[in-house]
Amino acid sequence: MAVLLIRLAGPMQSWGDSSRYARRTTRREPTKSGIVGLIASALGRTREDPVDDLAQLELAVRVEQPGQLMRDFQTERPMDGGKPMPLSDRYYLADACFLVALGGPDEMLEKVEVALRLPRRPLYLGRRSCPADMPLCLGIDGEARDVRQVLSREPWRASERYKSRHADVLALEMVADARDGEVCESWADYPLTYSAAGRRYACRPVTRLRVPNPDIVALDDASSDKVSAATVLEPNVGEAPVHDPLGWME
């Protein structure tokens, strides 16, 4: 097993998993369906091609900078004077940055890395109006065995401007594929097919973690002449997460 690191940043991102009709919301973190779709596009796959091999990769996402929620009120009227489209609200994350870790077989991740560096199709952060910033692919850690441990020691990838304004951030939030016994949420973002005849998704158990900010840990170690490693702070097993139905509006 190896771990591939991907940096998702750009002016806007949008990661919906339950959007319907005229209200298109976004999650606060990238969805598995969005990341798998981005990789499938880089590999040159069509909507009818299977994505089981990509969806089975273990996923963890660390929030480098959460960004700001932005609402876009859209109107659309045909130039031929026909019936206008319904008014719609579309939500985006502005100025956000995420660090993605994908765990899986070395050979598969090597193909994904090559495709992300030389994509066969344009790459978007959830929607076509959201192009990705560079660098996108940060390489493969061939000796890694755990996506969470890799994210716990990777340098903080937020912008320098964001870091200067949030120098007191001691821990970073992470969302990851849940493991046995962990308290989790259910996200409807496990892609089964992107077919034009009808996209289909399954539910995926997701757990939330917090890891020490590697930059702060490094500074502490340097000042105290001690060598220590940032460890993953696991959630309290058996404790139900607090559900806020309007949390995405914060």
PyMOL commands that set and color helices and strands:
alter all, ss='L'
color gray80, all
select helices_A, chain A and resi 32-43+52-55+106-117+147-153+160-165+214-224+247-249
alter helices_A, ss='H'
color red, helices_A
select strands_A, chain A and resi 2-13+23-24+58-65+68-74+88-104+137-141+171-177+185-193+200-212
alter strands_A, ss='S'
color yellow, strands_A
deselect
rebuild
show_as cartoon
